[in-house]
Amino acid sequence: MRDQMKLTYIPSAYITHTGKMYEIMVEVPGVKKGDIHLEMTEQGFCLNAEGERFKYSGCWSLAHRVKPETASAGFSDGLLRITVELAEDVKGLEIPVN
């Protein structure tokens, strides 16, 4: 069987925070849970995953420091869900729009 070159994609990531934690969703369709490699640091995270036809690779910086030891991840239907606590609570100043 001839080896085929797999295309590498940067997956789409959706990042929100509640003031106390980040909630992150990353789209990685076509891979299995055991083929996902995720690393979290205080400043961001990197993900590598490989399916039968595609590879996914990407690193993201986060606007606020996090506690990587609190991170948890779940995977279902091609969607990786990550939660991680912020290193400190974040409160913004609401600006009225005229």
N, C-alpha and C positions, 0 to 999 in steps of 0.2 A: 504494500500500500504506500502510495506516495504521500510524503508529508506536505501539508498545505500551510502556506504562510497565513497566520491569523492576523486580522486587523486589530489594532489597539485603539480603544475609544476612551475618552474622558467621560465618566458617567455624570449624569445630571444629579446635582445635590440641592436639597431644599433645607435651609438652616433657619430655625427660629429660636428665640429664647424667651423664657417666661419671667426673667428677672432673677431666677434662682438656678435654672438649668437650661442647657441647650437641648433641643429636639431636632434631630437630623434625619433626613430620609435620603437615601441614595438609590438610584435606579440601576440595577445590574441584572437585567433579564438574561436568561439562558445559562446561568451558572448554578452550581449546587452550593449549599451552605458550607460544606467542607472545603470548597475551592476559594473561599473568601479569606483574605489576609488583611486585618485591620490593625493599625497602630495609632494610639492616641498619645499626644504629648500635652503639656500645659498650653501650648500655643495653637494646636490644630491636630489634624489627623491625616493619615495616608491610607489608601485602600488599593489593593491589587486583587484581581479575580480573573479566573480563566475558565471559560466554558468550552464546549466542543468546537464552536465556530468563531468566538470572539474572545478578546482580552480586554479588560478594563483596568485603567490605572489613573490615579489622581491623588493630589494632596491639596488640602484646603487649610488656610489660616483662619483662625477664629478671632473676632474682634475683642473678646474678653478671655482672660486666662481661665482655665478649667482645672478640675481635680481629676486627672486621668484614671486614678484608682477607683473612681466611682462610676466609670463608664460601663454601660451594658448595651448589648446589641441583640437584635432578633432579625430573622430573615424569613420572608414568606412571599410567594408569588412574584419574585424578581425585585422585591423592595427590601432594602436593608434599613432597619430603624435603629438609631443610636440615641441614647440619652446620656448626658454627663452633667454633673453639677458644676456651676460656676465657682471659681475660687472665692469670690465675694459677691454679695448681692449687687445687682446693677439697677439703679433707678435713674431714668432720664428726666430731663426737664421738658415738660410739654410746652410746645410753642404754638400759639394760636395762628391760624392761617386766615389772613384778611382777604 
